[in-house]
Structures are given as structure tokens and as C-alpha cells.
Amino acid sequence: MAPISIISAWFAEAGCLKVEAAYFVDASFWIALSSRRDQFHLRAIAWRQHVVRSQVAMVTTEAFLWE
């Protein structure tokens, strides 16, 4: 499995965080990706592969840990 970058970003001259493109992913994605018994497991794997190939960042928050 190829490693993924949770967020690929950099600081611009003004010190602002810039992201070219990103998908927000919530707990349902991470659960489906990690659980083979989840009904959306295969879809999550396919979507992750698509995101990795397209080199778009996946952004999430700490809040998903609490869901």
C-alpha cells in the first residue's frame, strides 16, 4: 500500500497556509477503509486509490477521532 500524505501544503510568502486541492474526509471514510466488514470498504479503497493517483490532499480533523 502506498503511503498517503494527509495534507500537502506549504506556507506562502505572506505566511498563509495554501492547499492546491483537497478532499475533506470524515470518520465514515476512515472506518470503511480500515474495516473489511464495512459495507463501503471496497469503495473506500477505490476512492483512496483515485485520490493518491490524482495527488490531491486528504484533509481531516481531530474531531473524527471522537465520532
N, C-alpha and C positions, 0 to 999 in steps of 0.2 A: 504494500500500500504506500503510495507516495505521500510524503509529508505535506501538510497544507499550512498556509500562512493564515492565521485568524484575521489579521488585518495587515495589509501592506499600505503603509502611509509614510509620509515624510513631512518635515516642517519646512514651510515656505519661508521666504526671506522675512516676512512680517511676523513669523513665529506662529502662524496659524496651522492647524493640522489639516492636511489636504488628502483626500482619497479620490482617486480617479473614478472608480466604480465599486459598488459594494452591494451585497445582499445581506439583509438582516435575517438571522436565523434564530429561532426560539427553541425552547425546550423540546417541543414535539419533534423537531428535526433531529436533535442530538439523541433523543430516546429511540427514534426509529432507526437511526444509523447504528446505534450500539446494541440494539436488541434484535436478535434474529427472529424472535417470535412476534415482533411487532408487525401489524398488517401492512405498514408502509416501508418496511425495511428495504426491500429491493428498489423502491422508488427513491428512497433517501440515498442509497448507494449510487444509483444512476445520476441523480441530481448533483451529488458531490463530485462525481467524475466530470460532469459537464462544467461545473464551476472551476475545477482545477485546470481543465483543458483551456478554458476561456481566460484564465488568470485573473479572475475577479475576486476581490476580497470577500470573506465571510465575516460579518460583524455580529457580535452577540454581547450580552451584558451579564453582569454578575447575578442579576435577578433571576436568570433562568435556573440557577442552582437552587433557588428557593421554591421553584414550581413543583 
